[in-house]
Amino acid sequence: MTAELDVTAPPPGPLHFSLLTLFPELLRPFTQEALLGRAVAAGLLSFGLHDLREHSGNRWRKVDDSPYGGGAGMVIRVDVVERALAALPERPDEIILLTPAGQRFDQRMAEELAGRRHLALLCGRYEGFDARVETLVTREVSLGDFVMMGGEAAAACVVEAVARLRPGVIGDEQSWRDDSYSSGLLDYPEYTRPAEWQGMGVPQVLQGGNHAAITRWRRDRALERTLERRPDLLPTAGLTGHDSAALITLGLSEQQLATIGAPPPPAPKRGRKTKASVQTEPV
Ligand SMILES: C[S@@+](CC[C@H](N)C(=O)[O-])C[C@H]1O[C@@H](n2cnc3c(N)ncnc32)[C@H](O)[C@@H]1O
């Protein structure tokens, strides 16, 4: 069971991350470098690193104990987590437990979390947390079907994916709107100099200045990649009639298009009538 929080629209201001971990020094440089460091300096993001050992409640700073029922490994105590959360300067909008047993993290979740004002990320170690920690959090999140040694790398991934969606954190907002998943499709292929490398050239259309042709080419390539690699994304990709026409060219049948809920392709344009054709048309 997870605790319910009433989450309202975020007030303007920075997005604050509270990172609760046994290894704050693993995450500190990560929050200070590159775009994250710049966003902090610009007042767009802020980070609090909270050492769970500060809340151990004993002079040995011991936060874990052996599992009831026996078995390998150690389990992080629920009372330690409770005290660590209570010591945060304010109540977070979301308290996220990072665990392989959680809901799979994806772009939709990143977009939802980017609308919050304060996110707390709870990083486990060893065998993870006492199961009663689940009653202290608003959601449980997994990075995927694999097990890491700790939650810090998972927290770093969540921070990266959420922070870049906040206004001003990456230079050009359009660049994330076109990215894989945000656009509903996988991203189109990109190229830069050299124009020729080991016999492989850059598509001619990208080297010309026809912006409409470039936009259409990119959309078609995004459709092609998605059809090849992640056809499961197509039903929710917000396809247009022009996309349907492109998908037919790429080999999809009209019946398959209907199955994924794509709109019908636009009717072929009728050629401009010449005097002769008008005269010969039946009435
Ligand atoms: C060794 S893991 C514990 C695994 C746990 N006994 C299980 O089998 O589900 C230690 C910590 O790493 C983090 N972790 C490992 N894999 C993760 C994943 N796929 N997603 C999110 N967090 C993960 C969690 O915070 C977890 O508490």
PDBQT file of the ligand as one rigid body, heavy atoms in Angstrom, charges set to zero:
ROOT
HETATM    1  C1  LIG A 301      20.404  -5.182  -4.264  1.00  0.00    +0.000 C 
HETATM    2  S1  LIG A 301      19.037  -4.127  -4.442  1.00  0.00    +0.000 S 
HETATM    3  C2  LIG A 301      17.775  -4.978  -3.547  1.00  0.00    +0.000 C 
HETATM    4  C3  LIG A 301      17.059  -5.942  -4.399  1.00  0.00    +0.000 C 
HETATM    5  C4  LIG A 301      15.880  -6.596  -3.696  1.00  0.00    +0.000 C 
HETATM    6  N1  LIG A 301      16.282  -7.560  -2.713  1.00  0.00    +0.000 N 
HETATM    7  C5  LIG A 301      15.011  -7.282  -4.763  1.00  0.00    +0.000 C 
HETATM    8  O1  LIG A 301      15.335  -8.392  -5.151  1.00  0.00    +0.000 OA
HETATM    9  O2  LIG A 301      14.049  -6.646  -5.235  1.00  0.00    +0.000 OA
HETATM   10  C6  LIG A 301      19.419  -2.767  -3.434  1.00  0.00    +0.000 C 
HETATM   11  C7  LIG A 301      18.742  -1.458  -3.817  1.00  0.00    +0.000 C 
HETATM   12  O3  LIG A 301      19.122  -1.106  -5.136  1.00  0.00    +0.000 OA
HETATM   13  C8  LIG A 301      18.079  -0.356  -5.742  1.00  0.00    +0.000 C 
HETATM   14  N2  LIG A 301      17.754  -0.981  -7.023  1.00  0.00    +0.000 N 
HETATM   15  C9  LIG A 301      18.293  -2.088  -7.544  1.00  0.00    +0.000 A 
HETATM   16  N3  LIG A 301      17.791  -2.380  -8.748  1.00  0.00    +0.000 NA
HETATM   17  C10 LIG A 301      16.888  -1.406  -9.022  1.00  0.00    +0.000 A 
HETATM   18  C11 LIG A 301      16.018  -1.153 -10.112  1.00  0.00    +0.000 A 
HETATM   19  N4  LIG A 301      15.951  -1.967 -11.164  1.00  0.00    +0.000 N 
HETATM   20  N5  LIG A 301      15.241  -0.062 -10.054  1.00  0.00    +0.000 NA
HETATM   21  C12 LIG A 301      15.274   0.767  -9.002  1.00  0.00    +0.000 A 
HETATM   22  N6  LIG A 301      16.073   0.571  -7.928  1.00  0.00    +0.000 NA
HETATM   23  C13 LIG A 301      16.876  -0.492  -7.929  1.00  0.00    +0.000 A 
HETATM   24  C14 LIG A 301      16.932  -0.325  -4.756  1.00  0.00    +0.000 C 
HETATM   25  O4  LIG A 301      16.914   0.922  -4.094  1.00  0.00    +0.000 OA
HETATM   26  C15 LIG A 301      17.243  -1.455  -3.815  1.00  0.00    +0.000 C 
HETATM   27  O5  LIG A 301      16.711  -1.245  -2.526  1.00  0.00    +0.000 OA
ENDROOT
TORSDOF 0
